[in-house]
Amino acid sequence: MPEGITVSIEPYRERTAADPSLAGLTDLSAVRERLTGSRLEVADFRFLDREPGPDAPFRAVVHDPDAYRSVEVTGRLGDLAGAAARSVRFRPLPGREEFERAVEAARGHAEFGPLLAAGGATAYRPMPPLADVTNGDGTVDRVVTVGLRTPEDAVKHRIVGVRTKDGTVVPIPRACPPPRPATA
């Protein structure tokens, strides 16, 4: 791919007729009883009827990226105040902005920053996209993975993780294969 061209591919999310209603979902009392964060986001929204109208039933997932908690909200567009919410486990894939923040954190790392700055490494989205860490108290730290391709280095590909809550770089995330020297 020529330099200077960036291609971003993100999953399609249908939000047609409900667009004005989505912002209101994060402020519902049923949601606020379970999620108190300041950056709540609607991570998923689906109509439950084939042909939704102004009072169509829906199901949505509201996610708190800071607390890494989510609720499923069910209700009708015409009666948002009557919507119900329940806690669910939900792991949204890293979006473009979150991945770019992880790459910036890797650029600031003592070992990986010089590789990226000198053009000796290229950052890419690896598999797995997340290497979350479950702590002893049951809380989960979200760790976004960043692939580093270094064609001139003995290790051609490696995956590093970045903990989203504080930007800490994890050189070898547990859920990822360790870097290995290239073989001829």
Residue pairs with C-beta under 8 A, 6 or more apart in sequence:
1 7
8 96
10 95
10 96
11 93
13 44
13 45
14 45
14 46
15 22
15 45
17 47
17 52
17 56
18 45
18 47
18 52
18 58
18 77
21 77
21 80
22 42
22 45
22 60
23 42
24 80
25 31
25 42
25 45
25 60
25 62
25 73
25 80
25 83
26 40
26 41
26 42
26 62
28 73
28 80
28 81
28 83
28 85
29 81
30 71
30 73
30 83
30 84
30 85
31 40
31 62
31 71
31 73
31 85
33 85
34 69
34 71
34 85
34 87
35 62
35 64
35 67
35 69
35 70
35 71
36 64
36 67
37 64
37 65
37 66
37 67
38 66
39 64
39 65
39 66
40 62
40 63
40 64
41 62
41 63
41 65
42 60
42 61
42 62
42 63
43 61
43 62
43 63
43 70
43 90
43 92
44 60
44 61
44 90
45 58
45 59
45 60
45 61
46 58
46 59
46 60
47 56
47 57
47 58
48 56
48 57
48 58
48 59
49 56
49 57
52 58
52 77
54 77
54 78
55 76
55 77
55 78
55 79
56 76
56 77
57 74
57 75
57 76
58 73
58 74
58 75
58 76
58 77
59 72
59 73
59 74
60 72
60 73
60 74
61 70
61 71
61 72
61 73
61 88
61 90
62 70
62 71
62 73
62 85
63 69
63 70
63 90
63 92
64 70
65 98
65 142
65 164
66 165
68 139
68 140
68 141
68 142
69 87
70 87
70 88
70 89
70 90
71 85
71 86
71 87
71 88
72 85
72 86
72 88
73 83
73 84
73 85
74 83
74 84
74 85
75 82
75 83
75 84
76 82
76 83
91 130
91 132
93 129
93 130
94 102
94 125
94 129
94 130
94 144
98 144
98 164
99 125
99 144
99 146
101 144
101 162
101 164
101 167
102 144
102 145
102 146
102 162
102 164
103 116
103 123
103 146
105 162
105 167
105 168
105 169
106 112
106 113
106 116
106 123
106 146
106 148
106 160
106 162
106 169
107 113
107 116
107 117
108 167
108 169
109 160
109 169
109 171
111 171
112 121
112 148
112 160
112 169
112 171
115 121
115 148
115 150
115 153
116 123
116 148
120 150
120 152
120 153
121 148
121 149
121 150
121 153
122 148
122 149
122 150
123 146
123 147
123 148
124 146
124 147
124 148
124 149
125 146
125 147
126 145
126 146
126 147
126 159
126 176
128 145
128 175
128 176
129 144
129 145
130 142
130 143
130 144
130 145
130 175
131 143
131 145
131 159
131 161
131 170
131 173
131 174
131 175
131 176
132 140
132 141
132 142
132 143
132 175
133 140
133 141
133 143
133 163
133 174
134 140
135 141
141 163
141 164
141 165
142 163
142 164
142 165
143 161
143 162
143 163
143 164
143 170
143 173
144 161
144 162
144 164
145 159
145 160
145 161
145 162
145 173
145 176
146 159
146 160
146 161
146 162
147 157
147 158
147 159
148 157
148 158
148 159
148 160
149 156
149 157
150 156
150 157
150 158
154 181
154 182
155 179
155 180
155 181
155 182
156 182
157 179
158 179
159 173
159 176
159 177
159 179
160 169
160 170
160 171
160 172
160 173
161 169
161 170
161 173
161 176
162 168
162 169
162 170
163 170
172 178
172 179
